[in-house]
Amino acid sequence: MPGLAVGHASDPEAATGCTVVLGPFRAAVDIRGLASGTRQLDSLSPSHLTPNVDALLLTGGSAYGLAAADGVARWLEERGRGFATPAGPVAIVPTAVVYDLTTGRADRRPDAAMGRAACETASRTPVREGRVGVGSGATVGKLRGASSAMPGGVGCWAVSCGDHLVAALVVVNAFGDVLSADGEIIAGARGEDGEFIDTQAYLREHDPPPRFAEEAGANTTLAVVATDWPLDRTGLQAVARQAMNAIVRRTAPANTQFDGDIVFAVSTGEPQVARGPSETLRLGLCAEWALEEAVERAVTGR
């Protein structure tokens, strides 16, 4: 995507990491999950003073991992990048977290050094997928706890939308199962026999299994959809809302009390004229399509 660079930093032993998307760019957000962990998302409001953000950070480590944003902000400040103030540039780095503390070592979380490391590795080359960066400790299908879950990770995909490009990056760390385009479970909670349980159907028909309340909060799917289409932040909000349908369609259940599902939408194009709702809808549908494919790639590795 022109104007963007993506970098990962990973701690394989601790099974955690972070992923940064460097700009600057305009951005908006849609939050549906009820267990989100975030920092500086108010900067994405259409009425906020700052017209752009300098980076987005997706990180593991739950709320502790928000500290990684300090390293990203300092890295940007050292390069003179940020919102201009009398005292110098102030880097604007909205951040969201996934919970991965029970996958590896809970005492090692992304910190400022790891946020800086992600910036140092950022490039415009194709993004690495799988259990890397923020996806290092991701899992899916946690109805029966970590023992019956499957690996999640980072996935990416891009599609054309007229003369423009729409790309998606996602980390899938969902409570629910991940579905194919035809609705079949491709990763999720498994029973004693190793077969998929079908989390959604199970919870409609049964009480939650033992220890459910203790372990259910270790989830969240985070996504970034990006385009060079010249949208303002109001238009980007509509795109983010539309793209969220991909998470609803491809994870079941989604947007639960135990997930912090968030979609960011960003644009690197310079807005010249106001875009009509039909154009915004078209772009949103392309973003939804790209994000669906990215969700599947996050768990299939293809």
N, C-alpha and C positions, 0 to 999 in steps of 0.2 A: 504494500500500500504506500503510495507516494506520501512522504512527509512523516512516516512513522518508523520507529525502530523498536524491536522487542528483544529483551534480554532475560535470561534465567539465571538464578543462583540456587544451588541445591546442596543439601546436607544428606547424602544417602544413608548414613548410619542413623541419624535422628529421624529420617523419613519426613523431611519438611523442606521448605524452600519458598522462594518468591519469584514473581514474574513482573517485569516492568514494561509498560508501553510508553515510549518517549515521544513527545510532541515538539512544539505546542500544537493544540487543536481546540476546537469547541467541543463541548461534551454535555450530555444529559444522562439521566439515570432513571431506571424503573426498579423499585424494590417491592417484592411480593412476599418473600419469606419472612417469617415472624421471629427468626433467631439470627438476625444479621449483626455483624461487627464491622464498624466503619469509622472513617476519619475524614473530615473536611468535605463531606458530600454537599454541604450547603453551597459550596462554590459552583455547583452545577445548576443552580437555579437560574432560570432566564432573567430574573430580576437582580442577580448578584452583580456587584461592582466589577469584578474581574471578568473580562470578556472571554478569556481562554484559560485552559489548564495546561500545565507544563508536562505532566506525566500522570498515568494511572498506575497504581500498584495493586496487584493481587498477591496475597501472602498467606502462608500457613501460620500455625502457631496460635490460632484463635486471637483473642484480644491482645495477648502479649506480642503477637507478630506485627501489630500496628507500629511498633518501634522501628521496623525496617524502613518506614517512610522517612524517618529522620535522615538516614543515609542517602536516600534518593534526593531529598530536598537540599542537603549539603552539596552533593555532587553537582546539581543544577546551579546552585548559588555560585560555586567556584568557577563556573563557566559563564557567569553573567546572565543566566536565564531565569526568568521569573517576572512577577508583576512589579512594575517600577514603583519605588517609593523613595522618599528623600534619603533614607538610610541605605538604599541599595535594593537589588531585586529580592523579592520574596517568592520562592518557588511554591506553586500551587499543585499539590499532589494528592488528589482524592484516593482513598485506599479502602479496600474491603478484604475480609479474612475468611478463610475456611478453618474448620476445626480438624486438626490432625494429631492432637496431642497423645492419643492412645495408640497410634500406629507405630511410632518409633520410640524416641526418647523425649518425654514431656519436659525434661529440664533443659533442652536445647531448642530454642525457638528462633525464627528469623529476627535479626537485630539490625542496627544501623549499618554494621559492616557488611551484612548480607545484602541489604538494599543497595549499597554502593557497588558491591560486586555484580549485581544484576545490571546496573547501569553500564559498568565497564564492558560487559559482554554483549550489550545491545547492538543489533545490526539490522540491516534491511534484507538479509537473506531469509530463505524459508525457515519458519519457526519449528524448532524441535518439538515433537509431540510425545505423549506417554507420561511416564512417571518421572517428570523433570520439573524443576522450578516449583511453582505453587502446587503442582500435581504430584510431587514426590511422595506424599503420604496419603493421597486420595483413595477412598474406597467407596463402593456403592452397594446397596442392598443390605441394610443393617437392621432388618426386622428382628433377627435373632442375635444381634450383637456382632462384634468384629469377627468371631470365629466362623460365621457363615457368610461373611461379606466377600466381595470380589474387588480386584484393583480398579480404581478409577484413573484419572490423569488429565492431561492437557490434550485438547484436540483443536484443529484449525481447518478452515475451508474458505474458499473465495468463489464468487460468481460474478458474472458481468450483469450490469443493469443499464441497458442502452450503451452510451459512450462512457459509462462510469463503472467503477469496481466497488463491490461490497465484500468485505472479509469478516470472518468471525473467529474469535479465540475464546475457548471456554475451559474451565477446570470443573470436572464433574466429580463431586464428593457427596453424592445425593444419599439421603435416607432411603429413597425408593429404588425401584428397578429401572434399568435403562432399556428402552424399546427400539426396535428397528422401525423403518418407515411403514411396514405393514402391521405393526403392533405386537410383534413377537418379542419376548424377553431375550435380550442378548447378554445381559450382565445383571446380577442381582442376588437377592437372598436365596440361599439354598437350604434344603432340608437335610436330614440325616442321610438320606440316600443320594445326596449330591445333586438332585434335581431342583429346578427353580420352584419356589413356593408360590409366587405371584402375590407380592406384598399387598397390593390394593385389594385383591379379592379376599385374601386372608383376613384383613382388618375389617372388611364388611361383614364377615361371617363369624369371627371369633374374638374373644378377648385378647388383648396383647399378651405375648409370651412373657415368662418370668424375666425379671431384670430389665424389661423394656423401658420403664421410666428412668432408670439409672443410666442407660446407655444411648437413649434415642437422640440426644442433642448434638451428636458429633457429625454434623453434616454441613452442606451448602454447595450450591452450584453458582459460579460466578462467570459472567461472560462479557466480552467486549465485541461490539459490532462496529466496524469502521468503514467509511466511504470517502471518496474524493468528491462526491456530489456536494455542491455548495449549500448546505442546510444551516439555518440558524438553530439556536438551542430549543426553541419551541418545536420546530420540526423534528429535531433529534429526540425530544421526549416522546413524540408519537412513534418514531422508529423503534425506540427502546421498548415501548409498550407492545408493539406488534411483534418484535423479535422474541419477547418473553414467551409467546405462544409456543416457540420451539421447545423450550424447557418443559412446558406443560404437556406437550405432545410426546416428548421423548423420555421423560422420567415420570414414573408412576408409583406413588402419588408425588406431586410436586407442590411447591409453595406451601409446605406444611408448617405447623408450629415448631418443627424440629429442624427446619432448613432456613438459611438466610439468603434465599435466591435473589440475585441482583443482575441486571443487564445494564451495561453502559453503552451508549451510542456516541460515536465521535465522527467529526467531519474535518478533513484537512483542506477542503475547497473554500475559496473566498466567496461568501454570498454576494450576489450582484443584484438579483431581484427576488422578491418574495416567491416562494414555491407554493403552488396550489395543493389542496388536499389530495387530489388524484395522483400527483407526482410523489407526494410523501407516502401515500399508501403503496404505490409501486415499489418504492425503495424499501419500505418496511417489510413487504412480502419477500423481497430478495434477501433482506437481512435474516428473516425467519428461516428461509430455505438454507442459507449458508450456515446458520447456527444449528439447525437440525443435523446437517452433515458433520459439523464439528463435534457435536455431542456423541455421535456414533463413533467417530474416529478416536475420541478420548478413551474409549473402553475396548475398541477392537484393534487399535494400532495400525489402521490402514486409512 
